[in-house]
Amino acid sequence: MVKRIGGMRRKSRYKLKRDPRTKGRINFRRYLDEYKTGDKVLLAPDSIIQKGMFKHKWIGRSGVISRKQGRCYEVIIHEMGNEKKLIIHPVHLKRC
């Protein structure tokens, strides 16, 4: 077997970079946000908090909340006719 080089955040330096004005700060409003089933959300990662972050290929996609799982939410995204389920922390979500 061939050994895979790199991890989840490989080749994502500019995608996960933060604005200099917000660098180092954690937005507690987004951290404590509550969503209901059926809410439309936008996937916007916060690179300070790695817990519950999704792969960088999903940045900017929109999805629908299907249920809550612990502190995180299960988000359904459609890609090329297929339905994908992602488990994402509320820090990485924005309302549409």
C-alpha positions as CSV (number, residue, x, y, z in Angstrom):
1,M,0.0,0.0,0.0
2,V,1.1,3.5,-0.7
3,K,1.4,5.8,2.4
4,R,-0.8,8.9,2.2
5,I,1.1,12.2,2.8
6,G,-0.6,15.0,4.6
7,G,-3.7,15.3,6.7
8,M,-7.1,17.0,6.6
9,R,-5.7,20.6,6.5
10,R,-3.2,19.9,3.8
11,K,-3.1,22.6,1.0
12,S,-5.5,24.8,2.9
13,R,-3.3,27.7,4.0
14,Y,-5.2,30.5,2.3
15,K,-8.7,29.0,2.6
16,L,-8.5,28.8,6.4
17,K,-6.6,32.1,6.9
18,R,-8.4,34.6,9.1
19,D,-8.9,38.3,8.6
20,P,-6.2,40.3,10.6
21,R,-8.9,42.2,12.5
22,T,-10.4,39.0,13.9
23,K,-7.2,37.1,14.4
24,G,-6.9,35.5,17.8
25,R,-10.5,36.2,18.9
26,I,-13.2,33.6,19.4
27,N,-16.8,34.6,18.6
28,F,-18.8,33.3,21.5
29,R,-22.1,34.2,19.9
30,R,-21.4,31.7,17.1
31,Y,-20.1,29.2,19.7
32,L,-23.4,29.2,21.6
33,D,-25.7,29.4,18.6
34,E,-28.8,27.1,18.6
35,Y,-30.3,25.8,15.4
36,K,-33.5,24.0,14.8
37,T,-34.2,21.0,12.4
38,G,-34.8,22.3,8.9
39,D,-32.7,25.5,9.3
40,K,-30.6,26.5,6.3
41,V,-26.9,27.1,7.1
42,L,-23.8,28.1,5.4
43,L,-20.5,26.3,6.1
44,A,-17.9,28.8,7.2
45,P,-15.0,27.3,9.2
46,D,-13.3,29.1,12.1
47,S,-9.7,27.9,12.0
48,I,-9.1,28.7,15.7
49,I,-11.4,25.9,16.8
50,Q,-10.5,22.6,15.2
51,K,-13.1,20.5,17.0
52,G,-16.1,19.6,14.7
53,M,-14.4,21.2,11.6
54,F,-15.2,19.8,8.2
55,K,-12.9,19.2,5.3
56,H,-11.9,22.3,3.4
57,K,-13.5,21.2,0.1
58,W,-17.0,22.0,1.7
59,I,-16.2,25.7,2.4
60,G,-19.0,28.0,1.2
61,R,-21.5,25.3,0.7
62,S,-25.0,25.5,2.1
63,G,-27.0,22.7,3.8
64,V,-29.9,21.9,6.0
65,I,-29.8,20.9,9.7
66,S,-31.2,17.4,10.1
67,R,-30.6,16.8,13.8
68,K,-28.5,17.6,16.8
69,Q,-25.8,15.2,17.9
70,G,-24.2,16.1,21.2
71,R,-22.9,19.7,20.9
72,C,-22.7,19.4,17.1
73,Y,-25.3,19.3,14.3
74,E,-25.8,16.9,11.5
75,V,-25.9,18.9,8.2
76,I,-27.2,17.4,4.9
77,I,-25.4,18.6,1.8
78,H,-26.3,17.7,-1.8
79,E,-23.3,17.0,-4.1
80,M,-23.8,15.7,-7.7
81,G,-27.2,14.2,-6.9
82,N,-25.9,12.4,-3.8
83,E,-26.8,13.3,-0.2
84,K,-23.8,13.8,2.2
85,K,-24.1,14.0,6.0
86,L,-21.6,16.0,7.9
87,I,-21.3,16.4,11.7
88,I,-20.3,20.0,12.4
89,H,-19.8,22.2,15.5
90,P,-22.0,25.4,15.5
91,V,-18.8,27.6,15.4
92,H,-18.4,26.6,11.8
93,L,-22.0,27.4,10.8
94,K,-23.8,30.6,9.7
95,R,-27.4,31.2,9.1
96,C,-28.5,31.7,5.5
